[in-house]
């Protein structure tokens, strides 16, 4: 027996109450849970729908929810990784290498002209914050920043670890090359320039990947709404 609109909305609300909010996970769980409910209602036609939902969830739905959640997250994350690394490889093309080299030279000279050696940590921090600010503003202006999509959580996790790792690498490199009398001042500016460029490339690839996956999720959502 097919579920009516009220029952579909109740199932969606029920799943969200159980803690599954991202659309990709929610849609997968709904597809399987609705089929299970329709089968069970034929066996218990007099039972109220709310009681049926509770009973089916306790008997078989709870384990199913967890399994679908894990499998959907793994699938989306694996797809994100695959697209992300393919976007990174694009920057190995000779056209991008030229642009990156030019940006690196401009950034290197800007740091060496406007910042003294003792201010280089501040210069690096400002540059990194500008990169993350633009990433945040772009994400907020698009559906990448919508928490209902799983991609939003993935890109935040990537961005957080990238910020931490890059900061640690920068501090370690500065400490290792702390004797400018031996290696010259230029190495400090080079380290900062390379790290900023690498972060920029990674952030650009992250946003581009998240945008593609989010657009696909949006198309799924539109199709689901039409079919519903």
ChimeraX commands (.cxc) that place a marker at each C-alpha (Angstrom):
marker #1 position 0.00,0.00,0.00 radius 0.5
marker #1 position 1.49,3.31,-1.10 radius 0.5
marker #1 position 2.08,6.07,1.45 radius 0.5
marker #1 position 0.22,9.36,1.14 radius 0.5
marker #1 position 1.81,12.81,1.41 radius 0.5
marker #1 position 1.28,13.10,5.17 radius 0.5
marker #1 position 2.86,9.72,5.77 radius 0.5
marker #1 position 5.85,10.56,3.57 radius 0.5
marker #1 position 6.39,13.80,5.47 radius 0.5
marker #1 position 6.08,11.91,8.77 radius 0.5
marker #1 position 8.72,9.38,7.66 radius 0.5
marker #1 position 11.06,12.20,6.64 radius 0.5
marker #1 position 10.56,13.92,9.99 radius 0.5
marker #1 position 11.04,10.64,11.85 radius 0.5
marker #1 position 14.36,9.96,10.10 radius 0.5
marker #1 position 15.59,13.49,10.79 radius 0.5
marker #1 position 14.69,13.14,14.48 radius 0.5
marker #1 position 16.91,10.05,14.56 radius 0.5
marker #1 position 19.84,12.25,13.52 radius 0.5
marker #1 position 20.08,11.77,9.75 radius 0.5
marker #1 position 19.89,15.25,8.23 radius 0.5
marker #1 position 22.15,15.29,5.15 radius 0.5
marker #1 position 20.01,14.96,2.05 radius 0.5
marker #1 position 22.03,12.18,0.37 radius 0.5
marker #1 position 21.73,9.96,3.46 radius 0.5
marker #1 position 18.12,10.97,4.11 radius 0.5
marker #1 position 17.01,10.12,0.57 radius 0.5
marker #1 position 18.67,6.69,0.63 radius 0.5
marker #1 position 17.14,5.81,4.01 radius 0.5
marker #1 position 13.71,7.00,2.94 radius 0.5
marker #1 position 13.74,4.86,-0.21 radius 0.5
marker #1 position 14.49,1.69,1.74 radius 0.5
marker #1 position 12.42,2.48,4.81 radius 0.5
marker #1 position 9.30,3.34,2.80 radius 0.5
marker #1 position 9.44,0.02,0.95 radius 0.5
marker #1 position 9.76,-1.76,4.28 radius 0.5
marker #1 position 6.81,0.16,5.75 radius 0.5
marker #1 position 4.60,-0.58,2.75 radius 0.5
marker #1 position 5.27,-4.30,3.07 radius 0.5
marker #1 position 4.68,-4.35,6.82 radius 0.5
marker #1 position 1.45,-2.35,6.58 radius 0.5
marker #1 position -0.06,-4.98,4.33 radius 0.5
marker #1 position 0.60,-7.46,7.12 radius 0.5
marker #1 position -0.87,-5.10,9.77 radius 0.5
marker #1 position -3.58,-3.04,8.04 radius 0.5
marker #1 position -5.31,-1.98,11.28 radius 0.5
marker #1 position -2.22,-0.64,13.03 radius 0.5
marker #1 position -1.82,3.14,13.20 radius 0.5
marker #1 position 0.89,4.49,10.93 radius 0.5
marker #1 position 2.90,6.10,13.75 radius 0.5
marker #1 position 2.94,2.83,15.71 radius 0.5
marker #1 position 3.92,0.93,12.57 radius 0.5
marker #1 position 6.86,3.27,11.99 radius 0.5
marker #1 position 8.07,2.83,15.59 radius 0.5
marker #1 position 7.75,-0.96,15.45 radius 0.5
marker #1 position 9.49,-1.32,12.09 radius 0.5
marker #1 position 12.29,0.98,13.23 radius 0.5
marker #1 position 12.89,-0.99,16.44 radius 0.5
marker #1 position 12.82,-4.39,14.73 radius 0.5
marker #1 position 14.84,-3.75,11.59 radius 0.5
marker #1 position 15.03,-0.05,10.79 radius 0.5
marker #1 position 17.66,0.95,13.34 radius 0.5
marker #1 position 20.35,-1.33,11.92 radius 0.5
marker #1 position 19.32,-0.45,8.37 radius 0.5
marker #1 position 19.63,3.29,9.07 radius 0.5
marker #1 position 23.17,2.87,10.38 radius 0.5
marker #1 position 24.24,0.66,7.50 radius 0.5
marker #1 position 22.83,3.01,4.85 radius 0.5
marker #1 position 24.38,6.00,6.59 radius 0.5
marker #1 position 27.83,4.38,6.57 radius 0.5
marker #1 position 27.62,3.13,3.00 radius 0.5
marker #1 position 26.29,6.44,1.63 radius 0.5
marker #1 position 28.97,8.46,3.41 radius 0.5
marker #1 position 31.69,6.12,2.15 radius 0.5
marker #1 position 30.35,6.34,-1.40 radius 0.5
marker #1 position 30.10,10.14,-1.43 radius 0.5
marker #1 position 33.49,10.54,0.27 radius 0.5
marker #1 position 35.18,8.16,-2.19 radius 0.5
marker #1 position 33.65,10.08,-5.09 radius 0.5
marker #1 position 34.80,13.34,-3.55 radius 0.5
marker #1 position 38.37,12.02,-3.25 radius 0.5
marker #1 position 38.38,10.81,-6.84 radius 0.5
marker #1 position 37.13,14.11,-8.28 radius 0.5
marker #1 position 39.33,16.15,-5.97 radius 0.5
marker #1 position 42.55,14.47,-7.10 radius 0.5
marker #1 position 41.50,14.71,-10.73 radius 0.5
marker #1 position 41.06,18.47,-10.28 radius 0.5
marker #1 position 44.47,18.69,-8.63 radius 0.5
marker #1 position 46.07,16.96,-11.62 radius 0.5
marker #1 position 44.68,19.67,-13.90 radius 0.5
marker #1 position 47.22,22.10,-12.43 radius 0.5
marker #1 position 50.04,20.01,-13.91 radius 0.5
marker #1 position 49.01,21.24,-17.36 radius 0.5
marker #1 position 51.53,23.66,-18.84 radius 0.5
marker #1 position 49.00,26.52,-18.98 radius 0.5
marker #1 position 48.36,26.35,-15.25 radius 0.5
marker #1 position 52.04,25.87,-14.44 radius 0.5
marker #1 position 52.75,29.21,-16.13 radius 0.5
marker #1 position 49.99,31.00,-14.20 radius 0.5
marker #1 position 51.08,29.43,-10.90 radius 0.5
marker #1 position 54.71,30.40,-11.53 radius 0.5
marker #1 position 53.70,34.00,-12.27 radius 0.5
marker #1 position 51.54,34.15,-9.12 radius 0.5
marker #1 position 54.40,32.67,-7.11 radius 0.5
marker #1 position 56.87,35.29,-8.37 radius 0.5
marker #1 position 54.47,38.14,-7.60 radius 0.5
marker #1 position 53.72,36.77,-4.14 radius 0.5
marker #1 position 57.41,36.18,-3.42 radius 0.5
marker #1 position 58.41,39.71,-4.36 radius 0.5
marker #1 position 55.42,41.23,-2.54 radius 0.5
marker #1 position 56.47,39.51,0.68 radius 0.5
marker #1 position 60.12,40.45,0.32 radius 0.5
marker #1 position 59.25,44.09,-0.41 radius 0.5
marker #1 position 56.45,44.74,2.09 radius 0.5
marker #1 position 57.42,42.47,5.01 radius 0.5
marker #1 position 60.57,42.18,7.02 radius 0.5
marker #1 position 61.85,38.75,8.03 radius 0.5
marker #1 position 60.48,39.03,11.57 radius 0.5
marker #1 position 57.04,39.86,10.15 radius 0.5
marker #1 position 56.93,36.89,7.78 radius 0.5
marker #1 position 54.74,34.79,10.10 radius 0.5
marker #1 position 52.21,37.63,10.12 radius 0.5
marker #1 position 52.39,37.92,6.33 radius 0.5
marker #1 position 51.84,34.19,5.89 radius 0.5
marker #1 position 48.93,34.19,8.35 radius 0.5
marker #1 position 47.24,37.12,6.59 radius 0.5
marker #1 position 47.60,35.45,3.19 radius 0.5
marker #1 position 46.23,32.13,4.48 radius 0.5
marker #1 position 43.29,33.86,6.18 radius 0.5
marker #1 position 42.45,35.70,2.95 radius 0.5
marker #1 position 42.36,32.37,1.08 radius 0.5
marker #1 position 40.05,30.78,3.65 radius 0.5
marker #1 position 37.88,33.89,3.79 radius 0.5
marker #1 position 37.23,33.75,0.04 radius 0.5
marker #1 position 36.56,30.01,0.29 radius 0.5
marker #1 position 34.05,30.66,3.09 radius 0.5
marker #1 position 32.32,33.51,1.25 radius 0.5
marker #1 position 32.04,31.48,-1.96 radius 0.5
marker #1 position 30.71,28.45,-0.09 radius 0.5
marker #1 position 28.17,30.59,1.78 radius 0.5
marker #1 position 26.98,32.17,-1.47 radius 0.5
marker #1 position 26.31,28.76,-3.03 radius 0.5
marker #1 position 24.67,25.53,-1.93 radius 0.5
marker #1 position 28.10,24.18,-0.96 radius 0.5
marker #1 position 27.54,25.98,2.32 radius 0.5
marker #1 position 24.14,24.34,2.90 radius 0.5
marker #1 position 24.52,21.85,5.80 radius 0.5
marker #1 position 21.75,19.66,4.40 radius 0.5
marker #1 position 24.22,18.37,1.81 radius 0.5
marker #1 position 26.89,15.89,2.87 radius 0.5
marker #1 position 29.52,17.72,0.81 radius 0.5
marker #1 position 29.35,20.65,3.23 radius 0.5
marker #1 position 30.71,18.48,6.04 radius 0.5
marker #1 position 33.41,16.92,3.84 radius 0.5
marker #1 position 34.81,20.23,2.60 radius 0.5
marker #1 position 34.84,21.67,6.13 radius 0.5
marker #1 position 36.84,18.67,7.32 radius 0.5
marker #1 position 39.30,19.03,4.44 radius 0.5
marker #1 position 39.66,22.76,5.06 radius 0.5
marker #1 position 40.24,22.31,8.79 radius 0.5
marker #1 position 43.00,19.73,8.38 radius 0.5
marker #1 position 44.60,21.68,5.54 radius 0.5
marker #1 position 44.81,24.77,7.77 radius 0.5
marker #1 position 46.33,22.77,10.64 radius 0.5
marker #1 position 48.85,20.82,8.52 radius 0.5
marker #1 position 49.97,23.87,6.53 radius 0.5
marker #1 position 50.44,25.87,9.72 radius 0.5
marker #1 position 52.52,23.12,11.33 radius 0.5
marker #1 position 54.65,22.67,8.20 radius 0.5
marker #1 position 55.27,26.40,8.04 radius 0.5
marker #1 position 56.36,26.60,11.67 radius 0.5
marker #1 position 58.62,23.56,11.32 radius 0.5
marker #1 position 60.23,24.94,8.15 radius 0.5
marker #1 position 60.85,28.29,9.82 radius 0.5
marker #1 position 62.50,26.61,12.81 radius 0.5
marker #1 position 64.64,24.35,10.63 radius 0.5
marker #1 position 65.80,27.29,8.52 radius 0.5
marker #1 position 66.16,29.61,11.48 radius 0.5
marker #1 position 69.75,30.62,10.70 radius 0.5
marker #1 position 69.55,33.19,7.87 radius 0.5
marker #1 position 73.30,33.76,8.01 radius 0.5
marker #1 position 73.79,30.30,6.51 radius 0.5
marker #1 position 70.93,30.04,4.03 radius 0.5
marker #1 position 70.02,33.67,3.34 radius 0.5
marker #1 position 66.74,35.49,3.87 radius 0.5
marker #1 position 65.23,34.40,0.56 radius 0.5
marker #1 position 64.47,30.85,1.74 radius 0.5
marker #1 position 62.01,32.15,4.31 radius 0.5
marker #1 position 60.01,33.97,1.65 radius 0.5
marker #1 position 60.18,30.95,-0.65 radius 0.5
marker #1 position 58.75,28.64,2.05 radius 0.5
marker #1 position 55.86,31.00,2.69 radius 0.5
marker #1 position 55.18,31.48,-1.03 radius 0.5
marker #1 position 55.11,27.74,-1.80 radius 0.5
marker #1 position 52.80,26.95,1.14 radius 0.5
marker #1 position 50.35,29.71,0.21 radius 0.5
marker #1 position 50.25,28.59,-3.44 radius 0.5
marker #1 position 49.74,24.95,-2.45 radius 0.5
marker #1 position 46.88,25.91,-0.14 radius 0.5
marker #1 position 45.32,28.04,-2.86 radius 0.5
marker #1 position 45.46,25.16,-5.36 radius 0.5
marker #1 position 44.01,22.69,-2.85 radius 0.5
marker #1 position 41.23,25.07,-1.77 radius 0.5
marker #1 position 40.30,25.81,-5.39 radius 0.5
marker #1 position 40.13,22.07,-6.12 radius 0.5
marker #1 position 38.07,21.46,-2.97 radius 0.5
marker #1 position 35.50,24.10,-3.88 radius 0.5
marker #1 position 35.30,22.92,-7.48 radius 0.5
marker #1 position 34.79,19.31,-6.38 radius 0.5
marker #1 position 32.20,20.23,-3.75 radius 0.5
marker #1 position 30.30,22.30,-6.30 radius 0.5
marker #1 position 30.03,19.38,-8.75 radius 0.5
marker #1 position 28.86,16.88,-6.12 radius 0.5
marker #1 position 26.42,19.36,-4.57 radius 0.5
marker #1 position 24.91,20.12,-7.98 radius 0.5
marker #1 position 24.40,16.39,-8.51 radius 0.5
marker #1 position 22.70,16.12,-5.11 radius 0.5
marker #1 position 20.46,19.07,-5.99 radius 0.5
marker #1 position 19.38,17.34,-9.20 radius 0.5
marker #1 position 18.56,14.23,-7.15 radius 0.5
marker #1 position 16.53,16.36,-4.75 radius 0.5
marker #1 position 14.57,18.00,-7.58 radius 0.5
marker #1 position 13.84,14.61,-9.14 radius 0.5
marker #1 position 12.71,13.25,-5.78 radius 0.5
marker #1 position 10.37,16.18,-5.22 radius 0.5
marker #1 position 8.81,15.70,-8.66 radius 0.5
marker #1 position 8.34,11.96,-8.16 radius 0.5
marker #1 position 6.96,12.50,-4.70 radius 0.5
marker link #1:1,2 radius 0.2
marker link #1:2,3 radius 0.2
marker link #1:3,4 radius 0.2
marker link #1:4,5 radius 0.2
marker link #1:5,6 radius 0.2
marker link #1:6,7 radius 0.2
marker link #1:7,8 radius 0.2
marker link #1:8,9 radius 0.2
marker link #1:9,10 radius 0.2
marker link #1:10,11 radius 0.2
marker link #1:11,12 radius 0.2
marker link #1:12,13 radius 0.2
marker link #1:13,14 radius 0.2
marker link #1:14,15 radius 0.2
marker link #1:15,16 radius 0.2
marker link #1:16,17 radius 0.2
marker link #1:17,18 radius 0.2
marker link #1:18,19 radius 0.2
marker link #1:19,20 radius 0.2
marker link #1:20,21 radius 0.2
marker link #1:21,22 radius 0.2
marker link #1:22,23 radius 0.2
marker link #1:23,24 radius 0.2
marker link #1:24,25 radius 0.2
marker link #1:25,26 radius 0.2
marker link #1:26,27 radius 0.2
marker link #1:27,28 radius 0.2
marker link #1:28,29 radius 0.2
marker link #1:29,30 radius 0.2
marker link #1:30,31 radius 0.2
marker link #1:31,32 radius 0.2
marker link #1:32,33 radius 0.2
marker link #1:33,34 radius 0.2
marker link #1:34,35 radius 0.2
marker link #1:35,36 radius 0.2
marker link #1:36,37 radius 0.2
marker link #1:37,38 radius 0.2
marker link #1:38,39 radius 0.2
marker link #1:39,40 radius 0.2
marker link #1:40,41 radius 0.2
marker link #1:41,42 radius 0.2
marker link #1:42,43 radius 0.2
marker link #1:43,44 radius 0.2
marker link #1:44,45 radius 0.2
marker link #1:45,46 radius 0.2
marker link #1:46,47 radius 0.2
marker link #1:47,48 radius 0.2
marker link #1:48,49 radius 0.2
marker link #1:49,50 radius 0.2
marker link #1:50,51 radius 0.2
marker link #1:51,52 radius 0.2
marker link #1:52,53 radius 0.2
marker link #1:53,54 radius 0.2
marker link #1:54,55 radius 0.2
marker link #1:55,56 radius 0.2
marker link #1:56,57 radius 0.2
marker link #1:57,58 radius 0.2
marker link #1:58,59 radius 0.2
marker link #1:59,60 radius 0.2
marker link #1:60,61 radius 0.2
marker link #1:61,62 radius 0.2
marker link #1:62,63 radius 0.2
marker link #1:63,64 radius 0.2
marker link #1:64,65 radius 0.2
marker link #1:65,66 radius 0.2
marker link #1:66,67 radius 0.2
marker link #1:67,68 radius 0.2
marker link #1:68,69 radius 0.2
marker link #1:69,70 radius 0.2
marker link #1:70,71 radius 0.2
marker link #1:71,72 radius 0.2
marker link #1:72,73 radius 0.2
marker link #1:73,74 radius 0.2
marker link #1:74,75 radius 0.2
marker link #1:75,76 radius 0.2
marker link #1:76,77 radius 0.2
marker link #1:77,78 radius 0.2
marker link #1:78,79 radius 0.2
marker link #1:79,80 radius 0.2
marker link #1:80,81 radius 0.2
marker link #1:81,82 radius 0.2
marker link #1:82,83 radius 0.2
marker link #1:83,84 radius 0.2
marker link #1:84,85 radius 0.2
marker link #1:85,86 radius 0.2
marker link #1:86,87 radius 0.2
marker link #1:87,88 radius 0.2
marker link #1:88,89 radius 0.2
marker link #1:89,90 radius 0.2
marker link #1:90,91 radius 0.2
marker link #1:91,92 radius 0.2
marker link #1:92,93 radius 0.2
marker link #1:93,94 radius 0.2
marker link #1:94,95 radius 0.2
marker link #1:95,96 radius 0.2
marker link #1:96,97 radius 0.2
marker link #1:97,98 radius 0.2
marker link #1:98,99 radius 0.2
marker link #1:99,100 radius 0.2
marker link #1:100,101 radius 0.2
marker link #1:101,102 radius 0.2
marker link #1:102,103 radius 0.2
marker link #1:103,104 radius 0.2
marker link #1:104,105 radius 0.2
marker link #1:105,106 radius 0.2
marker link #1:106,107 radius 0.2
marker link #1:107,108 radius 0.2
marker link #1:108,109 radius 0.2
marker link #1:109,110 radius 0.2
marker link #1:110,111 radius 0.2
marker link #1:111,112 radius 0.2
marker link #1:112,113 radius 0.2
marker link #1:113,114 radius 0.2
marker link #1:114,115 radius 0.2
marker link #1:115,116 radius 0.2
marker link #1:116,117 radius 0.2
marker link #1:117,118 radius 0.2
marker link #1:118,119 radius 0.2
marker link #1:119,120 radius 0.2
marker link #1:120,121 radius 0.2
marker link #1:121,122 radius 0.2
marker link #1:122,123 radius 0.2
marker link #1:123,124 radius 0.2
marker link #1:124,125 radius 0.2
marker link #1:125,126 radius 0.2
marker link #1:126,127 radius 0.2
marker link #1:127,128 radius 0.2
marker link #1:128,129 radius 0.2
marker link #1:129,130 radius 0.2
marker link #1:130,131 radius 0.2
marker link #1:131,132 radius 0.2
marker link #1:132,133 radius 0.2
marker link #1:133,134 radius 0.2
marker link #1:134,135 radius 0.2
marker link #1:135,136 radius 0.2
marker link #1:136,137 radius 0.2
marker link #1:137,138 radius 0.2
marker link #1:138,139 radius 0.2
marker link #1:139,140 radius 0.2
marker link #1:140,141 radius 0.2
marker link #1:141,142 radius 0.2
marker link #1:142,143 radius 0.2
marker link #1:143,144 radius 0.2
marker link #1:144,145 radius 0.2
marker link #1:145,146 radius 0.2
marker link #1:146,147 radius 0.2
marker link #1:147,148 radius 0.2
marker link #1:148,149 radius 0.2
marker link #1:149,150 radius 0.2
marker link #1:150,151 radius 0.2
marker link #1:151,152 radius 0.2
marker link #1:152,153 radius 0.2
marker link #1:153,154 radius 0.2
marker link #1:154,155 radius 0.2
marker link #1:155,156 radius 0.2
marker link #1:156,157 radius 0.2
marker link #1:157,158 radius 0.2
marker link #1:158,159 radius 0.2
marker link #1:159,160 radius 0.2
marker link #1:160,161 radius 0.2
marker link #1:161,162 radius 0.2
marker link #1:162,163 radius 0.2
marker link #1:163,164 radius 0.2
marker link #1:164,165 radius 0.2
marker link #1:165,166 radius 0.2
marker link #1:166,167 radius 0.2
marker link #1:167,168 radius 0.2
marker link #1:168,169 radius 0.2
marker link #1:169,170 radius 0.2
marker link #1:170,171 radius 0.2
marker link #1:171,172 radius 0.2
marker link #1:172,173 radius 0.2
marker link #1:173,174 radius 0.2
marker link #1:174,175 radius 0.2
marker link #1:175,176 radius 0.2
marker link #1:176,177 radius 0.2
marker link #1:177,178 radius 0.2
marker link #1:178,179 radius 0.2
marker link #1:179,180 radius 0.2
marker link #1:180,181 radius 0.2
marker link #1:181,182 radius 0.2
marker link #1:182,183 radius 0.2
marker link #1:183,184 radius 0.2
marker link #1:184,185 radius 0.2
marker link #1:185,186 radius 0.2
marker link #1:186,187 radius 0.2
marker link #1:187,188 radius 0.2
marker link #1:188,189 radius 0.2
marker link #1:189,190 radius 0.2
marker link #1:190,191 radius 0.2
marker link #1:191,192 radius 0.2
marker link #1:192,193 radius 0.2
marker link #1:193,194 radius 0.2
marker link #1:194,195 radius 0.2
marker link #1:195,196 radius 0.2
marker link #1:196,197 radius 0.2
marker link #1:197,198 radius 0.2
marker link #1:198,199 radius 0.2
marker link #1:199,200 radius 0.2
marker link #1:200,201 radius 0.2
marker link #1:201,202 radius 0.2
marker link #1:202,203 radius 0.2
marker link #1:203,204 radius 0.2
marker link #1:204,205 radius 0.2
marker link #1:205,206 radius 0.2
marker link #1:206,207 radius 0.2
marker link #1:207,208 radius 0.2
marker link #1:208,209 radius 0.2
marker link #1:209,210 radius 0.2
marker link #1:210,211 radius 0.2
marker link #1:211,212 radius 0.2
marker link #1:212,213 radius 0.2
marker link #1:213,214 radius 0.2
marker link #1:214,215 radius 0.2
marker link #1:215,216 radius 0.2
marker link #1:216,217 radius 0.2
marker link #1:217,218 radius 0.2
marker link #1:218,219 radius 0.2
marker link #1:219,220 radius 0.2
marker link #1:220,221 radius 0.2
marker link #1:221,222 radius 0.2
marker link #1:222,223 radius 0.2
marker link #1:223,224 radius 0.2
marker link #1:224,225 radius 0.2
marker link #1:225,226 radius 0.2
marker link #1:226,227 radius 0.2
marker link #1:227,228 radius 0.2
view
